[in-house]
Amino acid sequence: MKPMTLVLGAIAAFALLLNWAGLIVALFALIIVSSLADQEFSLRESTINAAVLIVASLLLFVRGLQLQFPIWPAFLVR
């Protein structure tokens, strides 16, 4: 697949997953899928990157700015 297609697909997946699957799952999908566009893809590095970016996003957007994002999938919260 072409790199641009993977990046745009990752953004589309994030948009579709955010309300249904929550911020953590949507960000993880965004980072892993967009990382596939790199020729030097490493699952270990992408997972570490995802973990750091998810924690930073939670601290900045949910705690700091107090934005109302669903954090976890709806079926896990109920």
PDB file of N, CA, C and O in Angstrom:
ATOM      1  N   MET A   1       0.830  -1.189   0.000  1.00  0.00           N
ATOM      2  CA  MET A   1       0.000   0.000   0.000  1.00  0.00           C
ATOM      3  C   MET A   1       0.867   1.243   0.000  1.00  0.00           C
ATOM      4  O   MET A   1       1.978   1.241   0.531  1.00  0.00           O
ATOM      5  N   LYS A   2       0.361   2.282  -0.588  1.00  0.00           N
ATOM      6  CA  LYS A   2       1.102   3.540  -0.622  1.00  0.00           C
ATOM      7  C   LYS A   2       1.045   4.201   0.754  1.00  0.00           C
ATOM      8  O   LYS A   2       0.041   4.100   1.459  1.00  0.00           O
ATOM      9  N   PRO A   3       2.132   4.877   1.127  1.00  0.00           N
ATOM     10  CA  PRO A   3       2.174   5.516   2.453  1.00  0.00           C
ATOM     11  C   PRO A   3       1.047   6.524   2.689  1.00  0.00           C
ATOM     12  O   PRO A   3       0.489   6.584   3.784  1.00  0.00           O
ATOM     13  N   MET A   4       0.713   7.308   1.675  1.00  0.00           N
ATOM     14  CA  MET A   4      -0.341   8.314   1.854  1.00  0.00           C
ATOM     15  C   MET A   4      -1.690   7.648   2.129  1.00  0.00           C
ATOM     16  O   MET A   4      -2.489   8.159   2.913  1.00  0.00           O
ATOM     17  N   THR A   5      -1.937   6.522   1.490  1.00  0.00           N
ATOM     18  CA  THR A   5      -3.185   5.793   1.717  1.00  0.00           C
ATOM     19  C   THR A   5      -3.256   5.287   3.157  1.00  0.00           C
ATOM     20  O   THR A   5      -4.310   5.350   3.788  1.00  0.00           O
ATOM     21  N   LEU A   6      -2.145   4.791   3.668  1.00  0.00           N
ATOM     22  CA  LEU A   6      -2.129   4.315   5.051  1.00  0.00           C
ATOM     23  C   LEU A   6      -2.360   5.447   6.046  1.00  0.00           C
ATOM     24  O   LEU A   6      -3.095   5.276   7.019  1.00  0.00           O
ATOM     25  N   VAL A   7      -1.748   6.585   5.815  1.00  0.00           N
ATOM     26  CA  VAL A   7      -1.908   7.717   6.729  1.00  0.00           C
ATOM     27  C   VAL A   7      -3.348   8.231   6.696  1.00  0.00           C
ATOM     28  O   VAL A   7      -3.941   8.489   7.744  1.00  0.00           O
ATOM     29  N   LEU A   8      -3.902   8.379   5.503  1.00  0.00           N
ATOM     30  CA  LEU A   8      -5.291   8.833   5.403  1.00  0.00           C
ATOM     31  C   LEU A   8      -6.259   7.794   5.977  1.00  0.00           C
ATOM     32  O   LEU A   8      -7.260   8.152   6.598  1.00  0.00           O
ATOM     33  N   GLY A   9      -5.963   6.523   5.770  1.00  0.00           N
ATOM     34  CA  GLY A   9      -6.781   5.469   6.366  1.00  0.00           C
ATOM     35  C   GLY A   9      -6.714   5.484   7.879  1.00  0.00           C
ATOM     36  O   GLY A   9      -7.712   5.227   8.552  1.00  0.00           O
ATOM     37  N   ALA A  10      -5.532   5.787   8.423  1.00  0.00           N
ATOM     38  CA  ALA A  10      -5.373   5.876   9.875  1.00  0.00           C
ATOM     39  C   ALA A  10      -6.196   7.021  10.448  1.00  0.00           C
ATOM     40  O   ALA A  10      -6.807   6.885  11.508  1.00  0.00           O
ATOM     41  N   ILE A  11      -6.211   8.142   9.749  1.00  0.00           N
ATOM     42  CA  ILE A  11      -7.008   9.288  10.202  1.00  0.00           C
ATOM     43  C   ILE A  11      -8.494   8.970  10.139  1.00  0.00           C
ATOM     44  O   ILE A  11      -9.252   9.317  11.045  1.00  0.00           O
ATOM     45  N   ALA A  12      -8.906   8.307   9.060  1.00  0.00           N
ATOM     46  CA  ALA A  12     -10.316   7.916   8.934  1.00  0.00           C
ATOM     47  C   ALA A  12     -10.701   6.918  10.026  1.00  0.00           C
ATOM     48  O   ALA A  12     -11.788   7.009  10.595  1.00  0.00           O
ATOM     49  N   ALA A  13      -9.815   5.972  10.318  1.00  0.00           N
ATOM     50  CA  ALA A  13     -10.083   4.995  11.376  1.00  0.00           C
ATOM     51  C   ALA A  13     -10.206   5.689  12.727  1.00  0.00           C
ATOM     52  O   ALA A  13     -11.069   5.334  13.530  1.00  0.00           O
ATOM     53  N   PHE A  14      -9.351   6.676  12.984  1.00  0.00           N
ATOM     54  CA  PHE A  14      -9.424   7.430  14.229  1.00  0.00           C
ATOM     55  C   PHE A  14     -10.778   8.132  14.351  1.00  0.00           C
ATOM     56  O   PHE A  14     -11.419   8.089  15.401  1.00  0.00           O
ATOM     57  N   ALA A  15     -11.198   8.773  13.271  1.00  0.00           N
ATOM     58  CA  ALA A  15     -12.476   9.495  13.289  1.00  0.00           C
ATOM     59  C   ALA A  15     -13.648   8.557  13.535  1.00  0.00           C
ATOM     60  O   ALA A  15     -14.583   8.903  14.257  1.00  0.00           O
ATOM     61  N   LEU A  16     -13.601   7.379  12.940  1.00  0.00           N
ATOM     62  CA  LEU A  16     -14.694   6.417  13.117  1.00  0.00           C
ATOM     63  C   LEU A  16     -14.668   5.741  14.483  1.00  0.00           C
ATOM     64  O   LEU A  16     -15.720   5.421  15.038  1.00  0.00           O
ATOM     65  N   LEU A  17     -13.489   5.526  15.021  1.00  0.00           N
ATOM     66  CA  LEU A  17     -13.356   4.798  16.281  1.00  0.00           C
ATOM     67  C   LEU A  17     -13.513   5.666  17.525  1.00  0.00           C
ATOM     68  O   LEU A  17     -13.825   5.143  18.595  1.00  0.00           O
ATOM     69  N   LEU A  18     -13.309   6.962  17.417  1.00  0.00           N
ATOM     70  CA  LEU A  18     -13.248   7.807  18.609  1.00  0.00           C
ATOM     71  C   LEU A  18     -14.497   7.705  19.479  1.00  0.00           C
ATOM     72  O   LEU A  18     -14.379   7.475  20.683  1.00  0.00           O
ATOM     73  N   ASN A  19     -15.671   7.866  18.918  1.00  0.00           N
ATOM     74  CA  ASN A  19     -16.889   7.816  19.740  1.00  0.00           C
ATOM     75  C   ASN A  19     -17.270   6.398  20.127  1.00  0.00           C
ATOM     76  O   ASN A  19     -17.807   6.185  21.214  1.00  0.00           O
ATOM     77  N   TRP A  20     -17.008   5.432  19.274  1.00  0.00           N
ATOM     78  CA  TRP A  20     -17.430   4.061  19.548  1.00  0.00           C
ATOM     79  C   TRP A  20     -16.445   3.301  20.433  1.00  0.00           C
ATOM     80  O   TRP A  20     -16.854   2.603  21.361  1.00  0.00           O
ATOM     81  N   ALA A  21     -15.159   3.432  20.150  1.00  0.00           N
ATOM     82  CA  ALA A  21     -14.157   2.626  20.847  1.00  0.00           C
ATOM     83  C   ALA A  21     -13.389   3.403  21.910  1.00  0.00           C
ATOM     84  O   ALA A  21     -12.658   2.803  22.698  1.00  0.00           O
ATOM     85  N   GLY A  22     -13.538   4.704  21.947  1.00  0.00           N
ATOM     86  CA  GLY A  22     -12.848   5.492  22.954  1.00  0.00           C
ATOM     87  C   GLY A  22     -11.503   6.021  22.472  1.00  0.00           C
ATOM     88  O   GLY A  22     -10.963   5.580  21.457  1.00  0.00           O
ATOM     89  N   LEU A  23     -10.988   6.968  23.222  1.00  0.00           N
ATOM     90  CA  LEU A  23      -9.764   7.668  22.840  1.00  0.00           C
ATOM     91  C   LEU A  23      -8.556   6.746  22.810  1.00  0.00           C
ATOM     92  O   LEU A  23      -7.730   6.851  21.903  1.00  0.00           O
ATOM     93  N   ILE A  24      -8.435   5.858  23.766  1.00  0.00           N
ATOM     94  CA  ILE A  24      -7.251   5.004  23.848  1.00  0.00           C
ATOM     95  C   ILE A  24      -7.163   4.072  22.648  1.00  0.00           C
ATOM     96  O   ILE A  24      -6.108   3.970  22.024  1.00  0.00           O
ATOM     97  N   VAL A  25      -8.239   3.401  22.322  1.00  0.00           N
ATOM     98  CA  VAL A  25      -8.241   2.472  21.185  1.00  0.00           C
ATOM     99  C   VAL A  25      -8.065   3.229  19.873  1.00  0.00           C
ATOM    100  O   VAL A  25      -7.335   2.777  18.991  1.00  0.00           O
ATOM    101  N   ALA A  26      -8.725   4.373  19.735  1.00  0.00           N
ATOM    102  CA  ALA A  26      -8.632   5.158  18.505  1.00  0.00           C
ATOM    103  C   ALA A  26      -7.211   5.677  18.282  1.00  0.00           C
ATOM    104  O   ALA A  26      -6.702   5.636  17.162  1.00  0.00           O
ATOM    105  N   LEU A  27      -6.576   6.164  19.342  1.00  0.00           N
ATOM    106  CA  LEU A  27      -5.199   6.635  19.212  1.00  0.00           C
ATOM    107  C   LEU A  27      -4.241   5.492  18.904  1.00  0.00           C
ATOM    108  O   LEU A  27      -3.327   5.645  18.094  1.00  0.00           O
ATOM    109  N   PHE A  28      -4.447   4.355  19.542  1.00  0.00           N
ATOM    110  CA  PHE A  28      -3.582   3.209  19.284  1.00  0.00           C
ATOM    111  C   PHE A  28      -3.687   2.788  17.817  1.00  0.00           C
ATOM    112  O   PHE A  28      -2.672   2.528  17.170  1.00  0.00           O
ATOM    113  N   ALA A  29      -4.904   2.721  17.296  1.00  0.00           N
ATOM    114  CA  ALA A  29      -5.101   2.360  15.889  1.00  0.00           C
ATOM    115  C   ALA A  29      -4.465   3.400  14.970  1.00  0.00           C
ATOM    116  O   ALA A  29      -3.815   3.042  13.988  1.00  0.00           O
ATOM    117  N   LEU A  30      -4.646   4.670  15.279  1.00  0.00           N
ATOM    118  CA  LEU A  30      -4.070   5.744  14.479  1.00  0.00           C
ATOM    119  C   LEU A  30      -2.553   5.619  14.392  1.00  0.00           C
ATOM    120  O   LEU A  30      -1.979   5.720  13.308  1.00  0.00           O
ATOM    121  N   ILE A  31      -1.919   5.405  15.511  1.00  0.00           N
ATOM    122  CA  ILE A  31      -0.457   5.375  15.547  1.00  0.00           C
ATOM    123  C   ILE A  31       0.092   4.126  14.874  1.00  0.00           C
ATOM    124  O   ILE A  31       1.056   4.210  14.114  1.00  0.00           O
ATOM    125  N   ILE A  32      -0.501   2.975  15.138  1.00  0.00           N
ATOM    126  CA  ILE A  32       0.004   1.735  14.544  1.00  0.00           C
ATOM    127  C   ILE A  32      -0.207   1.729  13.037  1.00  0.00           C
ATOM    128  O   ILE A  32       0.712   1.384  12.293  1.00  0.00           O
ATOM    129  N   VAL A  33      -1.388   2.099  12.573  1.00  0.00           N
ATOM    130  CA  VAL A  33      -1.655   2.075  11.132  1.00  0.00           C
ATOM    131  C   VAL A  33      -0.803   3.112  10.398  1.00  0.00           C
ATOM    132  O   VAL A  33      -0.267   2.821   9.328  1.00  0.00           O
ATOM    133  N   SER A  34      -0.672   4.299  10.950  1.00  0.00           N
ATOM    134  CA  SER A  34       0.156   5.299  10.278  1.00  0.00           C
ATOM    135  C   SER A  34       1.639   4.927  10.335  1.00  0.00           C
ATOM    136  O   SER A  34       2.403   5.325   9.455  1.00  0.00           O
ATOM    137  N   SER A  35       2.055   4.181  11.339  1.00  0.00           N
ATOM    138  CA  SER A  35       3.445   3.719  11.406  1.00  0.00           C
ATOM    139  C   SER A  35       3.760   2.695  10.321  1.00  0.00           C
ATOM    140  O   SER A  35       4.917   2.538   9.932  1.00  0.00           O
ATOM    141  N   LEU A  36       2.743   2.003   9.836  1.00  0.00           N
ATOM    142  CA  LEU A  36       2.950   1.038   8.760  1.00  0.00           C
ATOM    143  C   LEU A  36       3.409   1.712   7.464  1.00  0.00           C
ATOM    144  O   LEU A  36       3.937   1.041   6.577  1.00  0.00           O
ATOM    145  N   ALA A  37       3.216   3.021   7.345  1.00  0.00           N
ATOM    146  CA  ALA A  37       3.633   3.739   6.146  1.00  0.00           C
ATOM    147  C   ALA A  37       5.154   3.861   6.054  1.00  0.00           C
ATOM    148  O   ALA A  37       5.689   4.110   4.973  1.00  0.00           O
ATOM    149  N   ASP A  38       5.845   3.692   7.164  1.00  0.00           N
ATOM    150  CA  ASP A  38       7.301   3.788   7.181  1.00  0.00           C
ATOM    151  C   ASP A  38       7.920   2.476   6.716  1.00  0.00           C
ATOM    152  O   ASP A  38       7.450   1.398   7.082  1.00  0.00           O
ATOM    153  N   GLN A  39       8.961   2.567   5.918  1.00  0.00           N
ATOM    154  CA  GLN A  39       9.631   1.359   5.437  1.00  0.00           C
ATOM    155  C   GLN A  39      10.380   0.646   6.550  1.00  0.00           C
ATOM    156  O   GLN A  39      10.601  -0.562   6.473  1.00  0.00           O
ATOM    157  N   GLU A  40      10.767   1.369   7.572  1.00  0.00           N
ATOM    158  CA  GLU A  40      11.500   0.784   8.699  1.00  0.00           C
ATOM    159  C   GLU A  40      10.561   0.520   9.877  1.00  0.00           C
ATOM    160  O   GLU A  40      10.928   0.778  11.023  1.00  0.00           O
ATOM    161  N   PHE A  41       9.364   0.013   9.614  1.00  0.00           N
ATOM    162  CA  PHE A  41       8.349  -0.225  10.642  1.00  0.00           C
ATOM    163  C   PHE A  41       8.844  -1.240  11.666  1.00  0.00           C
ATOM    164  O   PHE A  41       9.389  -2.287  11.315  1.00  0.00           O
ATOM    165  N   SER A  42       8.643  -0.911  12.933  1.00  0.00           N
ATOM    166  CA  SER A  42       8.957  -1.805  14.034  1.00  0.00           C
ATOM    167  C   SER A  42       7.766  -1.790  14.995  1.00  0.00           C
ATOM    168  O   SER A  42       7.401  -0.741  15.526  1.00  0.00           O
ATOM    169  N   LEU A  43       7.170  -2.953  15.210  1.00  0.00           N
ATOM    170  CA  LEU A  43       5.999  -3.019  16.086  1.00  0.00           C
ATOM    171  C   LEU A  43       6.354  -2.606  17.507  1.00  0.00           C
ATOM    172  O   LEU A  43       5.556  -1.954  18.179  1.00  0.00           O
ATOM    173  N   ARG A  44       7.521  -2.972  17.963  1.00  0.00           N
ATOM    174  CA  ARG A  44       7.948  -2.631  19.323  1.00  0.00           C
ATOM    175  C   ARG A  44       8.060  -1.115  19.485  1.00  0.00           C
ATOM    176  O   ARG A  44       7.550  -0.554  20.455  1.00  0.00           O
ATOM    177  N   GLU A  45       8.723  -0.456  18.541  1.00  0.00           N
ATOM    178  CA  GLU A  45       8.871   0.993  18.614  1.00  0.00           C
ATOM    179  C   GLU A  45       7.532   1.701  18.467  1.00  0.00           C
ATOM    180  O   GLU A  45       7.278   2.698  19.143  1.00  0.00           O
ATOM    181  N   SER A  46       6.684   1.196  17.598  1.00  0.00           N
ATOM    182  CA  SER A  46       5.373   1.809  17.400  1.00  0.00           C
ATOM    183  C   SER A  46       4.503   1.660  18.638  1.00  0.00           C
ATOM    184  O   SER A  46       3.749   2.574  18.973  1.00  0.00           O
ATOM    185  N   THR A  47       4.592   0.536  19.317  1.00  0.00           N
ATOM    186  CA  THR A  47       3.812   0.318  20.533  1.00  0.00           C
ATOM    187  C   THR A  47       4.293   1.241  21.661  1.00  0.00           C
ATOM    188  O   THR A  47       3.484   1.800  22.402  1.00  0.00           O
ATOM    189  N   ILE A  48       5.605   1.392  21.782  1.00  0.00           N
ATOM    190  CA  ILE A  48       6.147   2.314  22.790  1.00  0.00           C
ATOM    191  C   ILE A  48       5.731   3.744  22.466  1.00  0.00           C
ATOM    192  O   ILE A  48       5.328   4.498  23.351  1.00  0.00           O
ATOM    193  N   ASN A  49       5.831   4.106  21.202  1.00  0.00           N
ATOM    194  CA  ASN A  49       5.403   5.434  20.758  1.00  0.00           C
ATOM    195  C   ASN A  49       3.924   5.656  21.064  1.00  0.00           C
ATOM    196  O   ASN A  49       3.539   6.723  21.543  1.00  0.00           O
ATOM    197  N   ALA A  50       3.103   4.654  20.788  1.00  0.00           N
ATOM    198  CA  ALA A  50       1.669   4.752  21.051  1.00  0.00           C
ATOM    199  C   ALA A  50       1.402   4.946  22.542  1.00  0.00           C
ATOM    200  O   ALA A  50       0.573   5.773  22.922  1.00  0.00           O
ATOM    201  N   ALA A  51       2.090   4.198  23.376  1.00  0.00           N
ATOM    202  CA  ALA A  51       1.877   4.300  24.820  1.00  0.00           C
ATOM    203  C   ALA A  51       2.220   5.703  25.329  1.00  0.00           C
ATOM    204  O   ALA A  51       1.474   6.282  26.118  1.00  0.00           O
ATOM    205  N   VAL A  52       3.339   6.237  24.878  1.00  0.00           N
ATOM    206  CA  VAL A  52       3.755   7.573  25.312  1.00  0.00           C
ATOM    207  C   VAL A  52       2.768   8.632  24.819  1.00  0.00           C
ATOM    208  O   VAL A  52       2.385   9.526  25.574  1.00  0.00           O
ATOM    209  N   LEU A  53       2.358   8.531  23.556  1.00  0.00           N
ATOM    210  CA  LEU A  53       1.431   9.518  23.004  1.00  0.00           C
ATOM    211  C   LEU A  53       0.037   9.419  23.618  1.00  0.00           C
ATOM    212  O   LEU A  53      -0.641  10.435  23.773  1.00  0.00           O
ATOM    213  N   ILE A  54      -0.397   8.217  23.966  1.00  0.00           N
ATOM    214  CA  ILE A  54      -1.700   8.054  24.616  1.00  0.00           C
ATOM    215  C   ILE A  54      -1.686   8.690  26.003  1.00  0.00           C
ATOM    216  O   ILE A  54      -2.623   9.397  26.372  1.00  0.00           O
ATOM    217  N   VAL A  55      -0.635   8.442  26.763  1.00  0.00           N
ATOM    218  CA  VAL A  55      -0.531   9.050  28.095  1.00  0.00           C
ATOM    219  C   VAL A  55      -0.476  10.576  27.987  1.00  0.00           C
ATOM    220  O   VAL A  55      -1.134  11.281  28.752  1.00  0.00           O
ATOM    221  N   ALA A  56       0.307  11.074  27.043  1.00  0.00           N
ATOM    222  CA  ALA A  56       0.405  12.528  26.851  1.00  0.00           C
ATOM    223  C   ALA A  56      -0.947  13.112  26.443  1.00  0.00           C
ATOM    224  O   ALA A  56      -1.328  14.177  26.927  1.00  0.00           O
ATOM    225  N   SER A  57      -1.668  12.434  25.568  1.00  0.00           N
ATOM    226  CA  SER A  57      -2.986  12.918  25.130  1.00  0.00           C
ATOM    227  C   SER A  57      -3.989  12.914  26.273  1.00  0.00           C
ATOM    228  O   SER A  57      -4.781  13.845  26.414  1.00  0.00           O
ATOM    229  N   LEU A  58      -3.955  11.866  27.089  1.00  0.00           N
ATOM    230  CA  LEU A  58      -4.861  11.809  28.235  1.00  0.00           C
ATOM    231  C   LEU A  58      -4.576  12.941  29.216  1.00  0.00           C
ATOM    232  O   LEU A  58      -5.497  13.591  29.710  1.00  0.00           O
ATOM    233  N   LEU A  59      -3.299  13.170  29.493  1.00  0.00           N
ATOM    234  CA  LEU A  59      -2.941  14.233  30.418  1.00  0.00           C
ATOM    235  C   LEU A  59      -3.290  15.614  29.862  1.00  0.00           C
ATOM    236  O   LEU A  59      -3.802  16.468  30.586  1.00  0.00           O
ATOM    237  N   LEU A  60      -3.015  15.829  28.588  1.00  0.00           N
ATOM    238  CA  LEU A  60      -3.237  17.148  27.997  1.00  0.00           C
ATOM    239  C   LEU A  60      -4.713  17.427  27.738  1.00  0.00           C
ATOM    240  O   LEU A  60      -5.234  18.455  28.171  1.00  0.00           O
ATOM    241  N   PHE A  61      -5.386  16.522  27.038  1.00  0.00           N
ATOM    242  CA  PHE A  61      -6.750  16.813  26.602  1.00  0.00           C
ATOM    243  C   PHE A  61      -7.806  16.489  27.658  1.00  0.00           C
ATOM    244  O   PHE A  61      -8.756  17.251  27.841  1.00  0.00           O
ATOM    245  N   VAL A  62      -7.646  15.372  28.345  1.00  0.00           N
ATOM    246  CA  VAL A  62      -8.679  14.967  29.301  1.00  0.00           C
ATOM    247  C   VAL A  62      -8.465  15.639  30.653  1.00  0.00           C
ATOM    248  O   VAL A  62      -9.404  16.194  31.222  1.00  0.00           O
ATOM    249  N   ARG A  63      -7.244  15.595  31.171  1.00  0.00           N
ATOM    250  CA  ARG A  63      -6.977  16.217  32.481  1.00  0.00           C
ATOM    251  C   ARG A  63      -6.775  17.724  32.377  1.00  0.00           C
ATOM    252  O   ARG A  63      -7.403  18.499  33.098  1.00  0.00           O
ATOM    253  N   GLY A  64      -5.884  18.128  31.464  1.00  0.00           N
ATOM    254  CA  GLY A  64      -5.528  19.543  31.371  1.00  0.00           C
ATOM    255  C   GLY A  64      -6.645  20.418  30.827  1.00  0.00           C
ATOM    256  O   GLY A  64      -7.033  21.398  31.464  1.00  0.00           O
ATOM    257  N   LEU A  65      -7.161  20.076  29.664  1.00  0.00           N
ATOM    258  CA  LEU A  65      -8.200  20.887  29.030  1.00  0.00           C
ATOM    259  C   LEU A  65      -9.608  20.454  29.400  1.00  0.00           C
ATOM    260  O   LEU A  65     -10.573  21.143  29.071  1.00  0.00           O
ATOM    261  N   GLN A  66      -9.737  19.328  30.075  1.00  0.00           N
ATOM    262  CA  GLN A  66     -11.015  18.763  30.519  1.00  0.00           C
ATOM    263  C   GLN A  66     -12.007  18.589  29.367  1.00  0.00           C
ATOM    264  O   GLN A  66     -13.191  18.899  29.500  1.00  0.00           O
ATOM    265  N   LEU A  67     -11.506  18.088  28.237  1.00  0.00           N
ATOM    266  CA  LEU A  67     -12.380  17.788  27.101  1.00  0.00           C
ATOM    267  C   LEU A  67     -13.131  16.493  27.372  1.00  0.00           C
ATOM    268  O   LEU A  67     -12.606  15.584  28.014  1.00  0.00           O
ATOM    269  N   GLN A  68     -14.334  16.416  26.889  1.00  0.00           N
ATOM    270  CA  GLN A  68     -15.213  15.282  27.168  1.00  0.00           C
ATOM    271  C   GLN A  68     -15.086  14.213  26.081  1.00  0.00           C
ATOM    272  O   GLN A  68     -15.966  14.087  25.229  1.00  0.00           O
ATOM    273  N   PHE A  69     -14.006  13.451  26.107  1.00  0.00           N
ATOM    274  CA  PHE A  69     -13.818  12.327  25.195  1.00  0.00           C
ATOM    275  C   PHE A  69     -14.166  11.042  25.924  1.00  0.00           C
ATOM    276  O   PHE A  69     -13.878  10.912  27.114  1.00  0.00           O
ATOM    277  N   PRO A  70     -14.781  10.085  25.231  1.00  0.00           N
ATOM    278  CA  PRO A  70     -14.897   8.762  25.843  1.00  0.00           C
ATOM    279  C   PRO A  70     -13.502   8.132  25.884  1.00  0.00           C
ATOM    280  O   PRO A  70     -12.830   8.045  24.856  1.00  0.00           O
ATOM    281  N   ILE A  71     -13.077   7.704  27.043  1.00  0.00           N
ATOM    282  CA  ILE A  71     -11.729   7.166  27.204  1.00  0.00           C
ATOM    283  C   ILE A  71     -11.671   5.708  26.771  1.00  0.00           C
ATOM    284  O   ILE A  71     -10.766   5.317  26.033  1.00  0.00           O
ATOM    285  N   TRP A  72     -12.608   4.915  27.213  1.00  0.00           N
ATOM    286  CA  TRP A  72     -12.664   3.479  26.932  1.00  0.00           C
ATOM    287  C   TRP A  72     -13.867   3.168  26.048  1.00  0.00           C
ATOM    288  O   TRP A  72     -14.790   3.976  25.949  1.00  0.00           O
ATOM    289  N   PRO A  73     -13.863   2.019  25.417  1.00  0.00           N
ATOM    290  CA  PRO A  73     -15.048   1.607  24.633  1.00  0.00           C
ATOM    291  C   PRO A  73     -16.287   1.578  25.508  1.00  0.00           C
ATOM    292  O   PRO A  73     -16.213   1.275  26.699  1.00  0.00           O
ATOM    293  N   ALA A  74     -17.422   1.894  24.912  1.00  0.00           N
ATOM    294  CA  ALA A  74     -18.684   1.975  25.663  1.00  0.00           C
ATOM    295  C   ALA A  74     -19.056   0.653  26.293  1.00  0.00           C
ATOM    296  O   ALA A  74     -19.609   0.639  27.393  1.00  0.00           O
ATOM    297  N   PHE A  75     -18.771  -0.466  25.635  1.00  0.00           N
ATOM    298  CA  PHE A  75     -19.148  -1.761  26.187  1.00  0.00           C
ATOM    299  C   PHE A  75     -18.307  -2.161  27.398  1.00  0.00           C
ATOM    300  O   PHE A  75     -18.721  -3.037  28.157  1.00  0.00           O
ATOM    301  N   LEU A  76     -17.144  -1.548  27.602  1.00  0.00           N
ATOM    302  CA  LEU A  76     -16.322  -1.826  28.783  1.00  0.00           C
ATOM    303  C   LEU A  76     -16.751  -0.980  29.981  1.00  0.00           C
ATOM    304  O   LEU A  76     -16.568  -1.392  31.126  1.00  0.00           O
ATOM    305  N   VAL A  77     -17.310   0.182  29.729  1.00  0.00           N
ATOM    306  CA  VAL A  77     -17.680   1.105  30.794  1.00  0.00           C
ATOM    307  C   VAL A  77     -18.979   0.682  31.457  1.00  0.00           C
ATOM    308  O   VAL A  77     -19.146   0.857  32.664  1.00  0.00           O
ATOM    309  N   ARG A  78     -19.891   0.133  30.687  1.00  0.00           N
ATOM    310  CA  ARG A  78     -21.209  -0.225  31.236  1.00  0.00           C
ATOM    311  C   ARG A  78     -21.151  -1.420  32.074  1.00  0.00           C
ATOM    312  O   ARG A  78     -22.173  -1.850  32.608  1.00  0.00           O
TER     313      ARG A  78
END
